[in-house]
Amino acid sequence: MSVQSSLWLFQSVYAVGLAAWLTIAVIDNVRGFRELVHAVGITMSMTPLQRSPAIRSVLSERAVTSVHWHRLAVFLLLALKLLACVTCWVGCYQLLVGGDLAHARPWLNIALSAFTALLFAMHLAGLWFAYWMREDDLQRGHWALLIWTLGAFFLFNGAWA
């Protein structure tokens, strides 16, 4: 196998893996929409800060308790995730069927941009609602996914051979 073929193979596996992950995430978010609204609502209402021992902070003034806002936030996140998913699959098709990264790259970059926007929306909203005080595992998860998208960007846009 040539270096070019092995590089194409790795990029293809990575792209399909990312598209599959996004697909599962979209399906889970649609099927578990109520649970997702509840989970987002916990962060937006800053409920974890009230657990014993309670954390008293001036940031608590930012709490949003309206389920309508929680639902709107989830719709925005789901729209970004769906955009990332669809464009990633188009990029996969271009890469696998067309065998051409040059045609796949714009689609994969749109997917990575939408995914990155999703992750920044979650991370920045989390910071706004002080999730770093009690939901640090969630924050680390957002960082890990952001690093994953950055690695994928370099994989699809670097000059490797």
SULSUL-V29007 format. One record per run of one state. SS is the DSSP state (hx for helix, st for strand, lp for the rest). FROM is the first residue (numbers start at 1). TO is the last residue. Records with the same first field share a line. If there is no record, write none. Layout:
SS = FROM-TO + FROM-TO
This chain:
lp = 1-2 + 32-32 + 45-46 + 51-57 + 63-66 + 97-100 + 129-135 + 158-161
hx = 3-31 + 33-44 + 47-50 + 58-62 + 67-96 + 101-128 + 136-157
